[in-house]
Amino acid sequence: MSDFALQGSHVAIAMILLLVAVIGFIVLYKNKLRNTNGEQLRDKYADGTAGSTLSTRNKYPEVNVFKLSQPIWLFGLVSALLMTIFAFSWTAYDERVEIPEGALDYEEEIEIEPPRTAKPPPPPPPPPPPIIEEVPEEEIEEEDEPVFEDQTLDEDTEIAEPEPVVEEAPPPPPPPPPPPPAEEEIFKVVEQMPRFPGCEDSGGTKEEIAKCAEDKMLQFIYKNLKYPAIARENGVDGMCVLQFVVDKSGNVTDAKIVRDIGAGCGDAAMKVVNQMPQWVPGKQRGRAVKVLYTLPVRFKLEG
């Protein structure tokens, strides 16, 4: 490959200069023809000598535009050749993404730090002790003596037949509430872990596809990651750890920060995670399942 390479801005400038040159040539030649004195030409060739041969092709040779056919043709040929060279030399440069060394290296056991919150408010004061009030003694009035009725039965006493008591059946008990839906299991390790999209058609082995997906994920993260200004000014660097769930459809859900170095770095990493496209979902025994994915994001100051 040739070392000569042009960027898009160089090609655009060359095309603009070429267009300006063509327009300038047309305007200058048009002004020249316009300023030609027609009366002088008529007086000069009043004897009929102009245009007497077929080779002149014009009544007045001074304003014969066909005499510039060859220069114009050569100019167009050179212009087309230059544009072809520019087109073949146009090189599009990919944006270079700086990925920190060991970007995905982290400890297996992640200690989840408690969220940094303000000082908790003091507890409320205890309630006051209850007030004991003395209850005055009340005088108990003697009740009237009970009156006893004679309930002796003999042969002449009529006993009324009691009315039959009809007991109503109790209402049926209400149906039991439906059981709550079982929460779908979220796996941490599956046979086929979820991966970043873009390597499905690479045609390599499983390990090569996984490595390709990992590289594309790192390119996406560190291309869109914005180092917080407050962290850069205060020299804050280190590693944030995030966790999210890749569902059966490959959507990134339930993202949270499990380790934050502060100064807005965790929020910056969370913003990039929320911008991620749809992943290739993880599979267990041939079916898509939800998988918990742990992602370290390393912030490193240059120099």
Secondary structure as UniProt FT lines:
FT   HELIX           8..34
FT   HELIX           38..44
FT   TURN            45..47
FT   TURN            50..51
FT   TURN            54..56
FT   HELIX           61..63
FT   HELIX           65..68
FT   HELIX           69..89
FT   TURN            101..104
FT   TURN            155..156
FT   STRAND          186..187
FT   TURN            200..201
FT   HELIX           206..224
FT   HELIX           229..233
FT   TURN            234..235
FT   STRAND          238..246
FT   TURN            248..249
FT   STRAND          252..259
FT   TURN            263..264
FT   HELIX           265..274
FT   STRAND          283..284
FT   TURN            285..286
FT   STRAND          287..288
FT   STRAND          290..299
//
